[in-house]
Amino acid sequence: MHKLADYLPENTFQPVLSFLNHYKVHLKITRQRATVLGDYRHKGMYGNHIITVNGNLNKYEFLLTLLHELAHLLTYEKYKNKVAAHGIEWKTMYGQILHQFVEYKCFPPDIEKALQKTIHNPAATTAGETELIKILRKYNTHSKPDVLHVEQIPEGQLFITKDGRVFKRGKLRRKRYECIEVSTGLKYHIGSIAEVKLYEQEKK
């Protein structure tokens, strides 16, 4: 368990460990997954709660992902399966846990400031909070010089996603961009901070 400290910001290992021990959580640190940062499965009749978190995240994103999943655990402990996965009950739990960890002063000032909004109305995923995730990405240790956000791609420009699909960027529709997949002509709405590469760069 002490290896876990390498993945967490300072001053957070002991309070995290207390949660994991108290609720008998089996924590798995996994390889990067394309669609999720973490997940939670409640304990069976004789088993433990299981939480997984991607091991490639920076320390602050790792902690927030873990707290997100712990909030699911606490919500399940209180309400079982009687409430929505990201309903008001989960939002309340997550907000309370976030407030507790913000009090430990473990986040840089810019992340702490962004989290004040999250505490009062958490999104279902960290990716749903555009400004927060932009700030979190500043603390990534591995630079990606050829990676851009969709919002940085000029309108009409082709770009390629992580799964190799090519799109043409269209106009902003609320928080997402209307993009056309070149091979099918189908329209998709892609988040403004989705990480992509310019198609011309990818072909070289």
C-alpha positions in Angstrom: 0.0 0.0 0.0 2.9 2.4 0.6 3.6 2.4 -3.2 0.3 4.3 -3.4 2.0 7.3 -1.9 4.0 7.7 -5.1 0.7 8.4 -7.0 -0.7 10.9 -4.6 0.0 14.6 -3.7 1.7 15.3 -0.4 -0.3 15.1 2.8 -3.0 12.8 1.3 -1.7 9.3 1.7 -2.8 8.8 5.3 -6.4 10.1 4.8 -6.7 8.1 1.6 -5.4 5.0 3.4 -7.9 5.5 6.2 -10.8 5.5 3.6 -9.5 2.4 1.9 -9.0 0.5 5.2 -12.2 1.6 6.8 -14.4 0.5 3.8 -12.2 -2.5 2.9 -11.4 -1.3 -0.6 -9.4 -3.3 -3.0 -7.6 -0.6 -5.1 -6.2 -1.5 -8.5 -3.9 0.8 -10.4 -4.3 0.0 -14.0 -2.8 0.9 -17.4 -4.2 3.8 -19.4 -7.8 3.1 -20.6 -9.2 5.0 -23.5 -12.7 5.6 -22.2 -12.4 5.8 -18.4 -10.0 7.2 -15.8 -11.4 5.0 -13.0 -14.3 2.9 -11.9 -16.1 1.4 -8.9 -17.7 -1.9 -8.2 -19.5 -2.6 -5.0 -18.6 -5.5 -2.8 -20.4 -8.9 -3.3 -21.7 -10.9 -0.4 -18.2 -11.8 0.8 -15.9 -9.6 -1.2 -14.4 -6.1 -1.0 -15.3 -2.9 -2.7 -13.2 -2.6 -5.9 -11.9 0.7 -7.2 -9.6 1.0 -10.2 -7.7 4.2 -11.3 -5.5 4.7 -14.3 -1.8 4.8 -13.3 -0.8 7.2 -16.0 -2.6 10.2 -14.4 -0.7 13.1 -12.7 -0.9 13.1 -8.9 -3.8 15.6 -8.7 -5.9 13.9 -11.4 -5.2 10.6 -9.8 -6.4 11.8 -6.4 -9.6 13.4 -7.9 -10.4 10.3 -9.8 -10.0 8.2 -6.7 -12.2 10.6 -4.7 -14.8 10.5 -7.4 -14.9 6.7 -7.1 -14.9 6.8 -3.3 -18.0 9.0 -3.5 -19.7 6.2 -5.5 -18.8 3.8 -2.7 -20.1 6.1 0.1 -23.3 6.7 -1.9 -23.8 2.9 -2.4 -23.1 2.3 1.4 -25.9 4.8 2.2 -28.4 4.2 -0.6 -27.5 0.9 -2.3 -28.8 1.0 -5.8 -31.8 3.2 -5.1 -30.4 6.5 -6.5 -28.9 7.6 -9.8 -25.2 7.0 -10.4 -24.4 10.7 -10.6 -27.5 12.1 -8.9 -27.8 14.6 -6.1 -26.8 12.0 -3.5 -23.5 11.3 -5.3 -22.9 15.0 -5.9 -23.3 15.7 -2.2 -20.9 12.9 -1.2 -18.3 14.0 -3.7 -18.6 17.6 -2.7 -18.1 16.7 0.9 -15.0 14.6 0.2 -13.5 17.3 -2.1 -14.0 19.9 0.6 -12.2 17.7 3.1 -9.2 17.2 0.9 -9.0 20.9 -0.2 -8.7 21.6 3.5 -5.4 19.6 3.5 -3.9 22.2 1.1 -2.7 19.5 -1.1 -3.6 21.2 -4.4 -1.8 24.1 -6.1 -3.7 27.4 -5.9 -5.1 27.2 -9.5 -6.5 23.7 -9.0 -7.9 24.6 -5.6 -9.6 27.7 -7.1 -11.2 25.6 -9.9 -12.3 23.0 -7.4 -14.5 25.5 -5.6 -17.1 25.3 -8.4 -16.8 21.5 -8.4 -17.5 21.2 -4.7 -20.9 22.9 -5.1 -21.9 21.1 -8.3 -19.7 18.2 -9.5 -19.9 17.0 -13.1 -20.4 13.3 -13.8 -16.8 13.1 -15.1 -13.8 15.2 -14.6 -13.7 15.6 -18.4 -17.1 17.3 -18.1 -15.4 20.3 -16.3 -13.5 21.9 -19.1 -11.6 24.6 -17.2 -10.6 22.1 -14.4 -9.2 19.6 -16.8 -7.3 22.3 -18.7 -5.6 23.2 -15.4 -5.0 19.6 -14.4 -3.3 18.9 -17.7 -0.7 21.6 -17.0 0.7 19.2 -14.3 1.2 16.3 -16.7 4.8 15.1 -16.6 4.9 13.8 -20.1 4.7 16.5 -22.8 2.8 15.9 -26.0 4.1 18.6 -28.4 2.0 17.4 -31.4 -1.2 17.0 -29.5 -3.9 19.8 -29.6 -7.3 20.4 -28.2 -10.2 20.4 -30.7 -10.8 24.0 -29.8 -7.3 24.8 -31.2 -8.0 23.3 -34.6 -9.1 25.8 -37.2 -12.6 25.4 -38.5 -12.6 23.3 -41.7 -9.3 21.6 -40.7 -8.9 17.9 -40.7 -7.7 16.2 -37.5 -7.2 12.6 -36.3 -8.5 11.2 -33.0 -6.7 8.7 -30.7 -8.6 5.8 -32.3 -7.3 6.8 -35.8 -10.5 8.3 -37.2 -10.3 11.5 -39.3 -12.7 14.4 -38.8 -13.3 17.8 -40.2 -13.9 20.5 -37.5 -17.1 22.4 -37.7 -18.7 25.1 -35.6 -19.0 25.3 -31.8 -22.4 24.1 -30.5 -22.5 25.0 -26.8 -19.5 23.2 -25.3 -18.9 20.8 -28.2 -17.8 21.1 -31.8 -19.9 19.7 -34.6 -17.4 17.6 -36.6 -17.9 15.4 -39.7 -16.2 12.0 -39.9 -14.5 12.0 -43.3 -14.9 8.3 -44.0 -18.7 8.2 -43.3 -20.0 11.7 -43.5 -21.6 11.3 -40.1 -21.8 14.2 -37.7 -20.4 14.0 -34.2 -20.2 16.4 -31.3 -16.7 16.4 -29.9 -15.6 18.1 -26.6 -13.5 21.2 -26.9 -10.6 19.8 -24.9 -10.5 16.3 -26.6 -6.9 15.6 -27.5 -6.3 15.2 -31.2 -3.6 15.7 -33.8 -3.6 17.6 -37.1 -4.2 15.1 -39.9 -1.3 16.5 -42.0 1.1 16.0 -39.1 -0.1 12.4 -38.6 0.5 11.4 -42.2 4.1 12.4 -42.1 
